[in-house]
Amino acid sequence: EDPVPVPQKQQSIRDYFRWRPLPWWLCFLGGIFLLAKLQLVYNDSPCAVLGTQSPVTVSDIKRAFRTLSLCTHPDRLRGRLKRSPTPAEERRGEILFNRASAAKDELTRVLKMSRKKEVRCYEGELEMAVVAFFAQAGAALGSLGVYDYLDIAKGLAWNLITFESGFWNTVMSALWMAFVLRLLRQFVAYMWRMGVIRGTLAVVTTVVIGPLPTLLNFVLLPVVRFVAFFRLAFSGPELPPVDAGAAQPTEEAAQADTAQAPAQRSTASMAVATDGPSRNVLTQRRKKKDGDEEREARNQDLLTKGSDEAAGRAADKAAVADAPPGVMPEGIWNCVRRYHKDPVKARQAAAAAVQFDILLILTKPVIPLFMLIALGQVWNGLFSSVFIGHALRRWVPQMSYEAHHLLVAFFGIVHTLLGVSASQVEDYANREGQNILHLAWSWSFKDVLSVVHMCQLGALVTAMSALGNEPSYAASFASGIALRIALGRDSVRGLGATKVAAAWLEEQLRALGISMEAADEVVAYSGQGIGDCAGGPFRMLFGDGPQAQIAATLLKVWLILIPLTSSLQWMQRAFNAARLLGKRWKTTRFVQRAALAGLGLVQCLLIANCELNASNGALGNFWVAMLFGCAGESLLSTYDIRGSVRQILFLVM
C-alpha cells in the first residue's frame, strides 16, 4: 500500500524575517567576485606591491620604492642581512625588486595620464565592470524582438533536423540541450512553488538581513570547527538533533503504532525450518555486488537529493533510517556537530558519488596538454568531451575518500607547474617547426574557479555524507601548493638532492618537448630579511604602522585554523588505522592518512613562517586565496547545496 503523502508546511510571512544567512548560491557567486577582487586589488595592484595608501602622490611612490629597495636590491642585501647573500637570495631579491620597479612605473604612468597630483588606488573598477556587463547583456536581450527569438529557434531546429553540423555533433548537441532544459525546468519549478509574493519578499529580506549573519558565520566557523574537533575527540560523537536529519516519528506516534500492532506469538517453541535456502546462500545474496546501473542510480540519488527536493521527499526519508539528512539543522554549531552512525560507509558512499566531479574538475585544465604529449595533437569539440567524460566515469577505478584528498593535493602541486591554457596547447599543436612547448603559469580567472570548485566539492561531500566536520578539500589542495612553495624555499633549493631532482625533472620534460618558464618568479616570496621591509596589502590598507602587522598576524591565526583542524583530523584517523595494521586495506588507509597529515603539518608550518605583511609572488598569493577558500568551503558546508541550482552552476563553470 502506498504511503500517505505528508503535506508540505507553508512558510508564514514572519519566517522570511528570521535571522538567517544568504542562500548558498549567492555566497558562491559572491565568493567568485571577492576572490577575483582579492587578486586584482589586494595582491597584484601596484599600490599593494609598494604598500602605498590611497590616494597616491609622486612623493609617496618614490618613498615606498626607496624603502622597498633597501631589502630587495641585490647591492643592498649585504647591509640588510649583515652577511653575503646566497645566489638564491640574490635571485629572490632581484625578482621582488623588478616587481616593485614595474609597480612604480605603472603608478607613475597613471599619474601622468590623469594629470592630477594624486590618484586613488582603487575606484571600484571591478564593480563597475560587472554592472556594465549586465547592462550590456540586458540591452542586447531587450533589443531582440519576438520574431528574432523565433528566427533563432527556427535556425536551431533546422540544424537539428538536417544534421548540418554533422551526425555526431548534432546528436551530442541535442542530448546536451535536453540535459540543460531539464535542469532549467527543475529550477523554474522550484521558483514557481515559491510564488510571486513570497519570492519577492524572500529576495528583499535576504538582501537586507542576510549579509550580516553570513559574514559572522564565515568568520566564526573556523573557530567553531576547531573547538568541535576537540569535543568530538575527547567526548565522543554527538548525534544530531531530531530536526537535523530525516523526519522521525514523535513519541505519541510511536506509542500509537505500538498499540495498533497485533500481539505476536512467541517463536521459541517453533522448529527451525530446513526447507528453503540455507544461511550461507542468504549471506551470499546479501553480499551480491550492485551492477553499474544500480551504483549509478544510487550515486545520482545522492547528488540530487538536495534542498530543492527536500520538502517533497520528507515522507520517503522518514522510512529510510540510513538516508543522509536532506535539510540542514538550524545554527552553525548544530551543522558542524552532525555525525553519521557509520562514518566510514557514509564517506565512501559520498566518494563514489562525487568521483566523476572530482576527476572532471582536476583533469579538465591539463587534458589538452596530456593529449598533446600522448597523441601529438589536440582533439577539440563536443565528441571528444563526451568521450573524455565517459572515460573518466567508466575506466577510472573507484577510489577511496582518502585517495580523493591525495589526488586533490597532487593536483595542487602540479597546478602551476602545468600552467598552460587549452588555447596555447592548440596553437602549439597547429604550428610547425617548433619542438618546445613553454609552460609559464600566471594568475587567471581559471585559478579563481579552482578555488570555488574545491569549496563546492567539500560542501557537496558534507551534504551527502551527513558528517558536519570533515577535512577540507580546499585545505588538501592548498597543502599541495604549500609543498611546492616549501620546495622553492632558499634553504631547500640549495640542497644537493634538490638540485639533482630539479635537473632530472627538467631533463625529462625537455625530452617530452616541455619547458617551464618563469618558475623562479612564480615561487618568489618575502621573508627572512628580503622583501619584508615594505610593501604588501596591509600597508596599503593601514599604513606603515603597527596596525598593519597586527592585522596580518590576526589573519594568519585565522587562516591556519581550518588547515590545522584538517591535519589533526588526519593524524587522529591515521592513529586509528595504525591500531588495525595487518587487516585488509588498513595498511593502505594508514599510509594515505599519514601522508595527508604530513602534508597538512608542512602547510601549517609554512603558514606560521610566512610573511603576510609584505608583497609575495603569484604562487604565494594563489595559496592565500586557496586558504580563504578553506573558510568558504566551511561556510558552504553548512548548506545542503545538492539540487538543480548546483548542477546548473557546475555546468556553467
C-alpha positions, 0 to 999 in steps of 0.5 A: 500500500502506498504511503500517505503523502505528508503535506508540505508546511507553508512558510508564514510571512514572519519566517522570511524575517528570521535571522538567517544567512544568504542562500548558498548560491549567492555566497558562491557567486559572491565568493567568485567576485571577492576572490577575483577582487582579492587578486586584482586589488589586494595582491597584484595592484601596484599600490599593494606591491609598494604598500602605498595608501590611497590616494597616491602622490609622486612623493609617496611612490618614490618613498615606498620604492626607496624603502622597498629597495633597501631589502630587495636590491641585490647591492643592498642585501649585504647591509640588510642581512649583515652577511653575503647573500646566497645566489638564491637570495640574490635571485629572490631579491632581484625578482621582488625588486623588478616587481616593485620597479614595474609597480612604480612605473605603472603608478607613475604612468597613471599619474601622468595620464590623469594629470592630477597630483594624486590618484586613488588606488582603487575606484571600484573598477571591478564593480563597475565592470560587472554592472556594465556587463549586465547592462550590456547583456540586458540591452542586447536581450531587450533589443531582440524582438519576438520574431528574432527569438523565433528566427533563432529557434527556427535556425536551431531546429533546422540544424537539428533536423538536417544534421548540418553540423554533422551526425555526431555533433548534432546528436551530442548537441541535442542530448546536451540541450535536453540535459540543460532544459531539464535542469532549467525546468527543475529550477523554474519549478522550484521558483514557481512553488515559491510564488510571486509574493513570497519570492519577492519578499524572500529576495528583499529580506535576504538582501537586507538581513542576510549579509550580516549573519553570513559574514559572522558565520564565515568568520566564526566557523573556523573557530567553531570547527576547531573547538568541535574537533576537540569535543568530538575527540575527547567526548565522543560523537554527538548525534544530531538533533531530531530536526537535523536529519530525516523526519522521525516519528514523535513519541505519541506516534510511536506509542500509537503504532505500538498499540495498533500492532497485533500481539505476536506469538512467541517463536521459541517453541517453533522448529527451525525450518530446513526447507528453503535456502540455507544461511550461507546462500542468504549471506551470499545474496546479501553480499551480491555486488550492485551492477553499474546501473544500480551504483549509478542510480544510487550515486545520482540519488545522492547528488540530487537529493538536495534542498530543492527536493527536500520538502517533497521527499520528507515522507520517503526519508522518514522510512529510510533510517540510513538516508543522509539528512536532506535539510540542514539543522538550524545554527552553525554549531548544530551543522558542524556537530552532525555525525553519521552512525557509520562514518566510514560507509557514509564517506565512501558512499559520498566518494563514489558519488562525487568521483566523476566531479572530482576527476572532471574538475582536476583533469579538465585544465591539463587534458589538452596538454596530456593529449598533446604529449600522448597523441601529438595533437589536440582533439577539440569539440563536443565528441571528444568531451563526451568521450573524455567524460565517459572515460573518466566515469567508466575506466577510472577505478573507484577510489577511496575518500582518502585517495580523493584528498591525495589526488586533490593535493597532487593536483595542487602541486602540479597546478602551476607547474602545468600552467598552460591554457587549452588555447596555447596547447592548440596553437602549439599543436597547429604550428610547425617547426617548433619542438618546445612547448613553454609552460609559464603559469600566471594568475587567471580567472581559471585559478579563481574557479579552482578555488570555488570548485574545491569549496563546492566539492567539500560542501557537496561531500558534507551534504551527502555524507551527513558528517558536519566536520570533515577535512577540507578539500580546499585545505588538501589542495592548498597543502599541495601548493604549500609543498611546492612553495616549501620546495622553492624555499632558499634553504631547500633549493640549495640542497644537493638532492634538490638540485639533482631532482630539479635537473632530472625533472627538467631533463625529462620534460625537455625530452617530452618537448616541455619547458617551464618558464618563469618558475623562479618568479612564480615561487618568489616570496618575502621573508627572512630579511628580503622583501619584508621591509615594505610593501604588501596589502596591509600597508596599503590598507593601514599604513606603515604602522603597527596596525598593519602587522597586527592585522596580518598576524590576526589573519594568519591565526585565522587562516591556519585554523581550518588547515590545522583542524584538517591535519589533526583530523588526519593524524587522529584517523591515521592513529586509528588505522595504525591500531588495525595494521595487518587487516585488509586495506588498513595498511593502505588507509594508514599510509594515505592518512599519514601522508595527508597529515604530513602534508597538512603539518608542512602547510601549517608550518609554512603558514606560521613562517610566512610573511603576510605583511609584505608583497609575495609572488603569484604562487604565494598569493594563489595559496592565500586565496586557496586558504580563504577558500578553506573558510568558504568551503566551511561556510558552504558546508553548512548548506545542503547545496545538492539540487538543480541550482548546483548542477546548473552552476557546475555546468556553467563553470 
